[in-house]
Every structure is written in structure tokens, then in C-alpha cells.
Amino acid sequence: GETGDKAHKIPAMIRMKIWLGLEQHQTEWQNAQSTGEISVFAECYENMINVPVAGWTNKGMTKPKFSDSSGQIKIKREDFRPPSGWDWESDWLVAPERSLSITQD
């Protein structure tokens, strides 16, 4: 580096394979991998509608109660488990996407 530069530069290469697909095809993809560690990450959405007087409910919806982000693929909440050796810290909670209610300056 330049004179006085205290940062160290280490040459490195990161090799990564990313698969974005449906769970039904996951086993086939994993079996095709010969080396490395495989991590699976997924998101689950609880779908609800706001009915006047009744408030928030999941009754009468066209989407499943729990789904992927598109609302098209039904997901069972109980199928979400922490990795081996880990435990849930607490029950699920609502984490609203606050950025949707904020306008740009």
C-alpha cells in the first residue's frame, strides 16, 4: 500500500454456490454437492387482513395463514426449526417493515 497505510492486504478467494429454489428440489441439489458446508435460510410470512370492526385476522383470506414472501406457497409454521444445538430464544413476534411507512426526504 501507500506510505503510512496501516491496512494489510491479503489476497483471498471466496468460492460460493448459491441455489435459490423450492424445498421439493433441495435434496437433489444437496446430494450433488461434494464439498463444503451447506446452510439453508428461509423466511416465513404470517398473512393477515384488517377487517373493519373485527381488526386483524387470517379468516377469509385467499392466501395461506403462513407462506413464502409471494403468498403463493403454503408453509407450516411448525416446520421452522433452529439448527442442531440451537434453541428458540422466545416465541415469534410481529416485526413490521417500518420502511414502508416512511417517505423519502
PyMOL CGO cylinders between C-alpha atoms (Angstrom):
from pymol import cmd
from pymol.cgo import CYLINDER

trace = [
    CYLINDER, 0.00, 0.00, 0.00, 0.88, 3.64, 0.15, 0.3, 1, 1, 1, 1, 1, 1,
    CYLINDER, 0.88, 3.64, 0.15, 3.33, 5.05, 2.69, 0.3, 1, 1, 1, 1, 1, 1,
    CYLINDER, 3.33, 5.05, 2.69, 1.61, 5.36, 6.07, 0.3, 1, 1, 1, 1, 1, 1,
    CYLINDER, 1.61, 5.36, 6.07, -1.16, 2.94, 5.06, 0.3, 1, 1, 1, 1, 1, 1,
    CYLINDER, -1.16, 2.94, 5.06, -1.65, 0.60, 8.04, 0.3, 1, 1, 1, 1, 1, 1,
    CYLINDER, -1.65, 0.60, 8.04, -4.19, -1.67, 6.36, 0.3, 1, 1, 1, 1, 1, 1,
    CYLINDER, -4.19, -1.67, 6.36, -2.96, -5.11, 5.45, 0.3, 1, 1, 1, 1, 1, 1,
    CYLINDER, -2.96, -5.11, 5.45, -3.96, -6.54, 2.12, 0.3, 1, 1, 1, 1, 1, 1,
    CYLINDER, -3.96, -6.54, 2.12, -4.29, -10.29, 1.99, 0.3, 1, 1, 1, 1, 1, 1,
    CYLINDER, -4.29, -10.29, 1.99, -5.08, -11.99, -1.29, 0.3, 1, 1, 1, 1, 1, 1,
    CYLINDER, -5.08, -11.99, -1.29, -8.10, -14.27, -0.93, 0.3, 1, 1, 1, 1, 1, 1,
    CYLINDER, -8.10, -14.27, -0.93, -10.72, -16.02, -2.97, 0.3, 1, 1, 1, 1, 1, 1,
    CYLINDER, -10.72, -16.02, -2.97, -14.21, -16.90, -1.79, 0.3, 1, 1, 1, 1, 1, 1,
    CYLINDER, -14.21, -16.90, -1.79, -15.94, -19.71, -3.61, 0.3, 1, 1, 1, 1, 1, 1,
    CYLINDER, -15.94, -19.71, -3.61, -19.65, -19.99, -3.12, 0.3, 1, 1, 1, 1, 1, 1,
    CYLINDER, -19.65, -19.99, -3.12, -22.51, -21.86, -4.73, 0.3, 1, 1, 1, 1, 1, 1,
    CYLINDER, -22.51, -21.86, -4.73, -25.95, -20.39, -4.23, 0.3, 1, 1, 1, 1, 1, 1,
    CYLINDER, -25.95, -20.39, -4.23, -29.15, -22.21, -5.04, 0.3, 1, 1, 1, 1, 1, 1,
    CYLINDER, -29.15, -22.21, -5.04, -32.47, -20.38, -4.97, 0.3, 1, 1, 1, 1, 1, 1,
    CYLINDER, -32.47, -20.38, -4.97, -35.22, -22.89, -5.42, 0.3, 1, 1, 1, 1, 1, 1,
    CYLINDER, -35.22, -22.89, -5.42, -38.12, -24.79, -3.93, 0.3, 1, 1, 1, 1, 1, 1,
    CYLINDER, -38.12, -24.79, -3.93, -37.79, -27.13, -0.97, 0.3, 1, 1, 1, 1, 1, 1,
    CYLINDER, -37.79, -27.13, -0.97, -39.03, -30.06, -3.07, 0.3, 1, 1, 1, 1, 1, 1,
    CYLINDER, -39.03, -30.06, -3.07, -35.82, -29.81, -5.15, 0.3, 1, 1, 1, 1, 1, 1,
    CYLINDER, -35.82, -29.81, -5.15, -33.45, -29.15, -2.23, 0.3, 1, 1, 1, 1, 1, 1,
    CYLINDER, -33.45, -29.15, -2.23, -32.39, -32.76, -1.53, 0.3, 1, 1, 1, 1, 1, 1,
    CYLINDER, -32.39, -32.76, -1.53, -31.41, -33.34, -5.16, 0.3, 1, 1, 1, 1, 1, 1,
    CYLINDER, -31.41, -33.34, -5.16, -29.25, -30.21, -5.13, 0.3, 1, 1, 1, 1, 1, 1,
    CYLINDER, -29.25, -30.21, -5.13, -27.62, -31.07, -1.79, 0.3, 1, 1, 1, 1, 1, 1,
    CYLINDER, -27.62, -31.07, -1.79, -26.79, -34.60, -2.97, 0.3, 1, 1, 1, 1, 1, 1,
    CYLINDER, -26.79, -34.60, -2.97, -24.96, -33.11, -5.97, 0.3, 1, 1, 1, 1, 1, 1,
    CYLINDER, -24.96, -33.11, -5.97, -22.56, -31.16, -3.71, 0.3, 1, 1, 1, 1, 1, 1,
    CYLINDER, -22.56, -31.16, -3.71, -19.32, -32.96, -2.83, 0.3, 1, 1, 1, 1, 1, 1,
    CYLINDER, -19.32, -32.96, -2.83, -17.54, -30.50, -0.54, 0.3, 1, 1, 1, 1, 1, 1,
    CYLINDER, -17.54, -30.50, -0.54, -18.21, -27.56, 1.73, 0.3, 1, 1, 1, 1, 1, 1,
    CYLINDER, -18.21, -27.56, 1.73, -20.79, -26.69, 4.33, 0.3, 1, 1, 1, 1, 1, 1,
    CYLINDER, -20.79, -26.69, 4.33, -24.43, -26.27, 3.35, 0.3, 1, 1, 1, 1, 1, 1,
    CYLINDER, -24.43, -26.27, 3.35, -26.59, -23.70, 5.14, 0.3, 1, 1, 1, 1, 1, 1,
    CYLINDER, -26.59, -23.70, 5.14, -30.30, -23.27, 4.45, 0.3, 1, 1, 1, 1, 1, 1,
    CYLINDER, -30.30, -23.27, 4.45, -32.05, -19.98, 5.13, 0.3, 1, 1, 1, 1, 1, 1,
    CYLINDER, -32.05, -19.98, 5.13, -35.77, -19.38, 4.71, 0.3, 1, 1, 1, 1, 1, 1,
    CYLINDER, -35.77, -19.38, 4.71, -38.34, -16.76, 5.51, 0.3, 1, 1, 1, 1, 1, 1,
    CYLINDER, -38.34, -16.76, 5.51, -41.90, -17.34, 6.59, 0.3, 1, 1, 1, 1, 1, 1,
    CYLINDER, -41.90, -17.34, 6.59, -44.66, -14.73, 6.44, 0.3, 1, 1, 1, 1, 1, 1,
    CYLINDER, -44.66, -14.73, 6.44, -47.84, -14.71, 8.50, 0.3, 1, 1, 1, 1, 1, 1,
    CYLINDER, -47.84, -14.71, 8.50, -50.60, -13.30, 6.31, 0.3, 1, 1, 1, 1, 1, 1,
    CYLINDER, -50.60, -13.30, 6.31, -53.46, -11.31, 7.85, 0.3, 1, 1, 1, 1, 1, 1,
    CYLINDER, -53.46, -11.31, 7.85, -56.10, -8.82, 6.74, 0.3, 1, 1, 1, 1, 1, 1,
    CYLINDER, -56.10, -8.82, 6.74, -57.53, -5.87, 8.65, 0.3, 1, 1, 1, 1, 1, 1,
    CYLINDER, -57.53, -5.87, 8.65, -61.32, -6.18, 8.79, 0.3, 1, 1, 1, 1, 1, 1,
    CYLINDER, -61.32, -6.18, 8.79, -63.24, -3.09, 9.97, 0.3, 1, 1, 1, 1, 1, 1,
    CYLINDER, -63.24, -3.09, 9.97, -64.66, -3.59, 13.49, 0.3, 1, 1, 1, 1, 1, 1,
    CYLINDER, -64.66, -3.59, 13.49, -63.09, -7.10, 13.81, 0.3, 1, 1, 1, 1, 1, 1,
    CYLINDER, -63.09, -7.10, 13.81, -59.46, -5.97, 13.43, 0.3, 1, 1, 1, 1, 1, 1,
    CYLINDER, -59.46, -5.97, 13.43, -56.59, -8.13, 12.20, 0.3, 1, 1, 1, 1, 1, 1,
    CYLINDER, -56.59, -8.13, 12.20, -57.47, -11.72, 11.29, 0.3, 1, 1, 1, 1, 1, 1,
    CYLINDER, -57.47, -11.72, 11.29, -56.43, -14.52, 8.97, 0.3, 1, 1, 1, 1, 1, 1,
    CYLINDER, -56.43, -14.52, 8.97, -60.01, -15.74, 8.42, 0.3, 1, 1, 1, 1, 1, 1,
    CYLINDER, -60.01, -15.74, 8.42, -61.49, -15.25, 4.95, 0.3, 1, 1, 1, 1, 1, 1,
    CYLINDER, -61.49, -15.25, 4.95, -58.14, -14.77, 3.21, 0.3, 1, 1, 1, 1, 1, 1,
    CYLINDER, -58.14, -14.77, 3.21, -57.25, -16.14, -0.21, 0.3, 1, 1, 1, 1, 1, 1,
    CYLINDER, -57.25, -16.14, -0.21, -53.61, -16.61, 0.89, 0.3, 1, 1, 1, 1, 1, 1,
    CYLINDER, -53.61, -16.61, 0.89, -52.49, -19.31, 3.34, 0.3, 1, 1, 1, 1, 1, 1,
    CYLINDER, -52.49, -19.31, 3.34, -52.01, -18.33, 7.01, 0.3, 1, 1, 1, 1, 1, 1,
    CYLINDER, -52.01, -18.33, 7.01, -48.23, -18.83, 6.66, 0.3, 1, 1, 1, 1, 1, 1,
    CYLINDER, -48.23, -18.83, 6.66, -46.46, -18.60, 3.31, 0.3, 1, 1, 1, 1, 1, 1,
    CYLINDER, -46.46, -18.60, 3.31, -43.39, -17.54, 1.37, 0.3, 1, 1, 1, 1, 1, 1,
    CYLINDER, -43.39, -17.54, 1.37, -42.98, -13.85, 0.51, 0.3, 1, 1, 1, 1, 1, 1,
    CYLINDER, -42.98, -13.85, 0.51, -45.22, -14.15, -2.55, 0.3, 1, 1, 1, 1, 1, 1,
    CYLINDER, -45.22, -14.15, -2.55, -48.11, -15.57, -0.51, 0.3, 1, 1, 1, 1, 1, 1,
    CYLINDER, -48.11, -15.57, -0.51, -48.40, -18.42, -3.01, 0.3, 1, 1, 1, 1, 1, 1,
    CYLINDER, -48.40, -18.42, -3.01, -46.53, -21.27, -1.30, 0.3, 1, 1, 1, 1, 1, 1,
    CYLINDER, -46.53, -21.27, -1.30, -48.07, -22.55, 1.94, 0.3, 1, 1, 1, 1, 1, 1,
    CYLINDER, -48.07, -22.55, 1.94, -45.59, -23.06, 4.78, 0.3, 1, 1, 1, 1, 1, 1,
    CYLINDER, -45.59, -23.06, 4.78, -46.27, -24.78, 8.09, 0.3, 1, 1, 1, 1, 1, 1,
    CYLINDER, -46.27, -24.78, 8.09, -45.02, -22.67, 10.99, 0.3, 1, 1, 1, 1, 1, 1,
    CYLINDER, -45.02, -22.67, 10.99, -44.05, -25.77, 12.97, 0.3, 1, 1, 1, 1, 1, 1,
    CYLINDER, -44.05, -25.77, 12.97, -41.69, -26.82, 10.15, 0.3, 1, 1, 1, 1, 1, 1,
    CYLINDER, -41.69, -26.82, 10.15, -39.34, -23.95, 11.05, 0.3, 1, 1, 1, 1, 1, 1,
    CYLINDER, -39.34, -23.95, 11.05, -36.78, -25.37, 13.44, 0.3, 1, 1, 1, 1, 1, 1,
    CYLINDER, -36.78, -25.37, 13.44, -33.50, -23.89, 14.72, 0.3, 1, 1, 1, 1, 1, 1,
    CYLINDER, -33.50, -23.89, 14.72, -30.24, -25.58, 13.64, 0.3, 1, 1, 1, 1, 1, 1,
    CYLINDER, -30.24, -25.58, 13.64, -28.97, -28.56, 15.65, 0.3, 1, 1, 1, 1, 1, 1,
    CYLINDER, -28.97, -28.56, 15.65, -27.71, -27.42, 19.06, 0.3, 1, 1, 1, 1, 1, 1,
    CYLINDER, -27.71, -27.42, 19.06, -29.68, -24.17, 18.99, 0.3, 1, 1, 1, 1, 1, 1,
    CYLINDER, -29.68, -24.17, 18.99, -32.95, -23.22, 20.74, 0.3, 1, 1, 1, 1, 1, 1,
    CYLINDER, -32.95, -23.22, 20.74, -35.50, -20.50, 20.09, 0.3, 1, 1, 1, 1, 1, 1,
    CYLINDER, -35.50, -20.50, 20.09, -34.94, -17.58, 22.46, 0.3, 1, 1, 1, 1, 1, 1,
    CYLINDER, -34.94, -17.58, 22.46, -38.63, -16.68, 22.55, 0.3, 1, 1, 1, 1, 1, 1,
    CYLINDER, -38.63, -16.68, 22.55, -41.89, -17.16, 20.65, 0.3, 1, 1, 1, 1, 1, 1,
    CYLINDER, -41.89, -17.16, 20.65, -42.37, -15.48, 17.27, 0.3, 1, 1, 1, 1, 1, 1,
    CYLINDER, -42.37, -15.48, 17.27, -43.17, -11.80, 17.22, 0.3, 1, 1, 1, 1, 1, 1,
    CYLINDER, -43.17, -11.80, 17.22, -44.52, -9.33, 14.72, 0.3, 1, 1, 1, 1, 1, 1,
    CYLINDER, -44.52, -9.33, 14.72, -41.71, -7.35, 13.09, 0.3, 1, 1, 1, 1, 1, 1,
    CYLINDER, -41.71, -7.35, 13.09, -43.40, -4.80, 10.81, 0.3, 1, 1, 1, 1, 1, 1,
    CYLINDER, -43.40, -4.80, 10.81, -41.42, -3.46, 7.86, 0.3, 1, 1, 1, 1, 1, 1,
    CYLINDER, -41.42, -3.46, 7.86, -41.24, 0.15, 9.05, 0.3, 1, 1, 1, 1, 1, 1,
    CYLINDER, -41.24, 0.15, 9.05, -39.50, 1.44, 5.93, 0.3, 1, 1, 1, 1, 1, 1,
    CYLINDER, -39.50, 1.44, 5.93, -42.80, 1.07, 4.02, 0.3, 1, 1, 1, 1, 1, 1,
    CYLINDER, -42.80, 1.07, 4.02, -44.40, 3.82, 6.13, 0.3, 1, 1, 1, 1, 1, 1,
    CYLINDER, -44.40, 3.82, 6.13, -41.58, 6.34, 5.71, 0.3, 1, 1, 1, 1, 1, 1,
    CYLINDER, -41.58, 6.34, 5.71, -41.29, 8.55, 2.65, 0.3, 1, 1, 1, 1, 1, 1,
    CYLINDER, -41.29, 8.55, 2.65, -38.02, 9.68, 1.18, 0.3, 1, 1, 1, 1, 1, 1,
    CYLINDER, -38.02, 9.68, 1.18, -36.78, 13.17, 2.03, 0.3, 1, 1, 1, 1, 1, 1,
]
cmd.load_cgo(trace, "trace")
